[in-house]
Amino acid sequence: MGSILKYFRSSGSRYIGQWVNGKAAGELVHSNHRYQGAWVDGSIQGAGKYIFELGCEQHGEYIPVEMPGDPEDDEAGSTTIPKWKAVKVTPITLPK
């Protein structure tokens, strides 16, 4: 188990975290926000939050959603993707 940093050139995002038994467990850092939360089998899933630079947070969860395959392709099966479901927003906290 070791800390890693992975950079995604196409989006400019970074993954900071660890690989545990070959699976990701860490934080996704984007240009103006980051995601902290649960991972299942190397994919984001379950409770988490987005933390924004301007000082607010959005709490929620990633739920697995099954997407049907191409109906014209007999061999195309369905795919499960994580979809974000927001639950609450923590307001901006201004310094005093």
C-alpha positions, 0 to 999 in steps of 0.5 A: 500500500502506498500513496500515489498521485495520478494526473488526468491530462484530458481533464486536468484532474488529479487522483491523490490516494492509495491503492489497497489490494489493487483498488483505489481509495482516495480523493479526486481533485479538480480545478476548483473542487474536490471529491472525498468519499467512498470507493467500492472496487476502485470506483466511486460509490456510496456517501461522499462530498464535493468541497468547493474552493469558494467555501461550500460543500455538497453532500450526497452519494454515488449510486450505481445505475444500470445503463442499457446497451445498444439495442441494435447490438445483440452482444452489447450488455448493460453497463453500470455507472455511478450517478451523483445524488445530492442530499444537502449543501453546506453554505459558504462560511465567510471569515469574521 
